[in-house]
Amino acid sequence: MDSDLAAADRQPENHPLRTEKWERFQSLKKYWDLYLIMLPGLAYFIIFKYVPMGGIVVAFQDFSAFAGIRGSEWVGLTHFKNMFTDSEFYTVFKNTLLISLYKLIWGFPGPIILALMLNEVRHMLYKRGVQTLVYLPHFLSWVIIGGILINVLSPATGIVNQFLGMLGLEPIFFLGSQEWFRTVLVVSDIWKEAGWGAIIYLAALASIDPQIYEAAVVDGAGKWKQLLHVTLPSLIGTIVILFVLRLGSVLDVGFEQIFVLYNPLVYNVADVIETYVYRTGITQGQFSFTTAVGLFKSVISLILVVLANKAARKLGQDSLW
Amino acid sequence: MSQTKFSTHPAADKVYYIISGFILTFILIAVSYPLIYVLSASFSSGNAVSSGQVLLWPVDFSLEGYEAVFKNKDIVRAYGNTFLYTALGTLVNVTVVMTCAYALSRPGLKGRGGFMFLFTFTMFFSGGLIPFYILMKDLHLINTMWVMVLPGALSVYNMIIARTFIQSSIPGELIEATSIDGCSDARFFFSFVLPLSKAVIAVITLFSAVGHWNAYFNALMYLNDRTLYPLQIILREILIMNQVDVSMIMDPELQVAKAQAAAVLKYSLIVVATVPILCVYPFIQKYFVKGVMIGSLKG
């Protein structure tokens, strides 16, 4: 602001157009090194983010790697028509929504419950220990977790099936079973991310004024009443905003997790948009068709994010922008 | 806290504490058991692992799994590659993120809002997989190490964290005062911003280092030269696709031992691949809350 003022001071005439131009020039001159400092970041965004956005035109072409984007034939909306008449696409879209929904229903309350439990622990060392442990899986890659799962769930030697055996149950091939595969996805996702997700709720819990609890105790509220009338109402803002934002990314179901764990036996229930795009696009070379599928997903995601943000604002919560 | 002293519902409170303690203990076991199991199995003998004798503690203690890991040339080379990609990638990340965040934190920069929009928009919309693949091809980055370093150079999320930090912790008066003394913006960045932003630099360094260590998608997409493979790809081959290179074991008498060795090798490999993360983990942990909280503020 003060730079603008300084610029205006030095400006002899007050012609509106000249002032604006002059100001802009002055600011560029004064802050040229700031622009220079930003240049690597800017170049990165243009090259790695905006150029590929231009590449979306491939979705309207019959792209051939030899002809390139300029030389390929334009086919209009053909790929989109094919997509909506393709039964495999419907399966994939359905799987994406279902897996995402299951993860939301089962996975969303996890961090909240965990944070509430951790908040009750009065023994600081024990609390720190539990926290250290439950945050850890967030930092393990899906390849590692996939490796652990495959071994632990193995029908022949896995520890889970050994337990089932002790209980007199038949072994279950979890990763190869269409009934069980999605459960494995949801549970392993909770195992990996619930602890990490609890951090933000713990911070919200820590900011509750202890005097409110003291007042509640004086009024005769036990732990249950405190939870119901003090803790949960204080958390509701955080819960709503995180829930709404989570809805915005409902089509991102986690490529790495599914890609690591799935196999032809469960494609029917596990193939989601991202894995489908990878398989048909990169490994089978149907570049244009899969770009169309990817674009479909990107556009829906963008709309969802905008809607979610609007909803968060309407509810009187902090929004993304 | 002396809440319980006043409580008028001692019985109900007791139930509350029992339930909460029970759930927490369950969570604790559910998270720690697989990790302990992997660690124990990695120190057991192949025979004990494949016959399912390992339950909690190492059975028939042995280091054969680790021996096999370090004898496997693919693993050792991939380990080195990953170290290289992590170091280089983190360096690039931190440099680009900090410079960009600094420039965008300065009110003097014209078009700040426009740049911020340009950057944040990419968080919610992207060209998608195939156009990116075509770009990598056109840039001749496929099958080079740069494909592991450059594409993720700037995380918008980290940039917003850094920008918020700089804005809130470095007073504007300091910039004014130093600029009166003739300090240029670039010099201000090196002499004041960087030293004062140590905490946020630590956060970004650690997060991007872990990200690079775990990265495997770009390698899967853009690398098919085995000598360039990072650890995660080799891990996937061995852990997920079950391709242990048993040809290294020449002795035909070891046929049975082979399968057993492969089983332990997997567990040892998981441990070896995780150790670097466990090493930086205590340092990152200090910054968890800070990072998550700043990130949740408005960009």
Contacts between the chains, C-beta under 8 A, distances in Angstrom:
chain1	res1	chain2	res2	distance
A	1	B	107	6.6
A	2	B	176	7.6
A	3	B	108	5.4
A	24	B	110	6.4
A	27	B	108	6.6
A	27	B	110	5.1
A	28	B	110	7.2
A	30	B	108	6.9
A	31	B	106	7.3
A	31	B	108	4.9
A	31	B	109	6.0
A	31	B	110	7.6
A	31	B	185	6.5
A	33	B	184	5.9
A	33	B	185	4.7
A	33	B	186	4.4
A	34	B	103	4.8
A	34	B	106	5.7
A	34	B	108	6.8
A	34	B	109	5.2
A	34	B	185	5.1
A	35	B	103	7.2
A	35	B	109	7.4
A	36	B	186	7.5
A	37	B	99	4.8
A	37	B	100	7.8
A	37	B	102	6.4
A	37	B	103	4.8
A	37	B	185	7.2
A	37	B	186	6.4
A	37	B	189	6.5
A	38	B	99	6.6
A	38	B	100	5.5
A	38	B	103	3.7
A	38	B	104	7.0
A	38	B	109	7.6
A	38	B	115	7.5
A	40	B	95	7.3
A	40	B	96	5.1
A	40	B	99	6.3
A	40	B	100	7.3
A	40	B	153	8.0
A	41	B	96	5.2
A	41	B	97	7.6
A	41	B	99	6.4
A	41	B	100	3.1
A	41	B	103	7.7
A	41	B	119	7.9
A	41	B	154	5.4
A	41	B	159	7.4
A	42	B	100	7.6
A	42	B	115	7.4
A	44	B	96	6.2
A	44	B	150	7.9
A	44	B	153	5.0
A	44	B	154	4.9
A	45	B	118	6.4
A	45	B	119	6.1
A	45	B	122	6.5
A	45	B	154	7.0
A	47	B	135	7.9
A	47	B	139	7.9
A	48	B	132	7.9
A	48	B	135	7.6
A	48	B	150	7.3
A	48	B	151	5.7
A	48	B	153	7.4
A	49	B	122	4.3
A	49	B	126	6.9
A	49	B	127	7.6
A	50	B	122	7.7
A	51	B	127	7.8
A	51	B	135	5.7
A	52	B	126	6.9
A	52	B	127	3.1
A	52	B	128	7.3
A	52	B	131	4.2
A	52	B	132	4.6
A	52	B	134	7.9
A	52	B	135	5.2
A	53	B	125	7.4
A	53	B	126	7.1
A	53	B	127	4.4
A	53	B	131	7.3
A	54	B	127	7.4
A	54	B	131	7.6
A	55	B	127	5.1
A	55	B	130	7.5
A	55	B	131	2.7
A	55	B	132	7.4
A	55	B	134	5.6
A	55	B	135	6.3
A	56	B	127	5.5
A	56	B	128	7.0
A	56	B	131	5.9
A	58	B	130	6.4
A	58	B	131	6.0
A	58	B	134	6.9
A	63	B	134	7.9
A	65	B	137	7.7
A	69	B	134	7.2
A	113	B	23	7.0
A	114	B	27	6.4
A	116	B	20	7.6
A	117	B	20	5.1
A	117	B	23	5.5
A	117	B	24	4.5
A	117	B	27	7.3
A	118	B	24	7.2
A	120	B	17	7.3
A	120	B	20	5.0
A	121	B	24	7.1
A	122	B	1	6.9
A	130	B	24	6.7
A	130	B	27	7.8
A	130	B	28	5.9
A	132	B	285	6.5
A	133	B	28	6.8
A	133	B	31	5.6
A	133	B	32	5.8
A	134	B	27	6.7
A	134	B	28	7.9
A	134	B	31	5.4
A	135	B	285	6.9
A	135	B	288	6.6
A	136	B	31	7.6
A	136	B	35	7.5
A	136	B	281	6.8
A	137	B	31	6.7
A	139	B	210	5.4
A	139	B	214	7.7
A	139	B	277	5.2
A	139	B	281	6.6
A	139	B	284	7.6
A	140	B	214	7.6
A	140	B	274	6.4
A	140	B	277	7.1
A	141	B	213	7.7
A	141	B	214	3.6
A	141	B	216	6.7
A	141	B	232	5.8
A	141	B	235	7.8
A	143	B	214	7.9
A	143	B	216	6.0
A	143	B	232	5.1
A	143	B	235	4.7
A	143	B	236	5.0
A	143	B	239	6.5
A	143	B	240	6.8
A	144	B	235	6.8
A	144	B	239	7.6
A	144	B	270	5.6
A	144	B	273	6.3
A	144	B	274	6.3
A	146	B	236	7.8
A	146	B	239	6.6
A	146	B	240	5.4
A	147	B	235	6.7
A	147	B	238	7.9
A	147	B	239	3.0
A	147	B	240	6.4
A	147	B	266	6.3
A	147	B	269	7.8
A	147	B	270	5.6
A	148	B	34	5.5
A	148	B	38	5.8
A	148	B	270	6.5
A	150	B	239	6.7
A	150	B	240	6.5
A	151	B	38	7.9
A	151	B	41	7.9
A	151	B	263	8.0
A	151	B	266	6.4
A	151	B	267	7.3
A	152	B	34	5.9
A	152	B	37	7.0
A	157	B	49	7.9
A	157	B	50	6.2
A	157	B	51	7.9
A	157	B	52	5.2
A	157	B	263	7.5
A	159	B	37	6.3
A	159	B	52	7.6
A	159	B	55	7.3
A	162	B	52	5.7
A	191	B	30	6.9
A	191	B	31	6.8
A	191	B	34	7.9
A	195	B	31	7.1
A	199	B	288	5.8
A	199	B	289	6.1
A	199	B	292	5.0
A	200	B	292	5.7
A	200	B	293	7.5
A	200	B	296	6.3
A	202	B	289	7.8
A	203	B	289	5.9
A	203	B	292	7.4
A	203	B	293	5.8
A	210	B	1	7.6
A	213	B	1	7.8
A	213	B	3	6.4
A	214	B	3	7.6
A	217	B	3	5.0
A	217	B	6	4.6
A	217	B	7	6.6
A	218	B	6	6.7
A	220	B	8	4.6
A	222	B	7	5.3
A	222	B	8	6.7
A	222	B	9	3.3
A	222	B	12	5.0
A	222	B	13	5.1
A	222	B	16	7.4
A	223	B	3	7.8
A	223	B	7	7.3
A	223	B	9	7.7
A	223	B	12	7.1
A	223	B	13	4.6
A	223	B	16	4.0
A	223	B	17	7.2
A	224	B	9	7.6
A	224	B	12	5.8
A	224	B	13	7.8
A	224	B	16	5.7
A	225	B	9	7.9
A	226	B	3	7.7
A	227	B	16	7.6
A	255	B	217	7.1
A	256	B	216	7.3
A	256	B	217	6.5
A	260	B	236	6.8
A	260	B	240	5.8
A	274	B	129	7.9
A	277	B	128	7.3
A	277	B	129	5.4
A	277	B	130	7.3
A	278	B	129	6.6
A	281	B	129	6.2
A	281	B	130	5.1
A	281	B	133	7.7
A	282	B	129	7.2
A	282	B	130	7.7
A	282	B	133	6.5
A	282	B	221	6.5
A	287	B	130	5.1
A	287	B	133	7.9
A	287	B	134	7.3
A	290	B	129	7.2
A	290	B	130	5.5
A	291	B	128	6.1
A	291	B	130	4.3
A	291	B	131	6.3
A	294	B	128	3.2
A	294	B	129	5.7
A	294	B	130	6.3
A	295	B	128	6.3
A	297	B	128	7.7
A	298	B	125	5.7
A	298	B	126	6.3
A	298	B	128	5.9
A	301	B	124	7.0
A	301	B	125	7.6
A	302	B	124	5.5
A	302	B	125	4.9
A	305	B	124	4.9
A	318	B	298	6.4
A	319	B	298	7.7
A	320	B	298	7.5
A	320	B	299	7.3
A	321	B	120	7.0
A	321	B	298	7.4
A	321	B	299	7.0
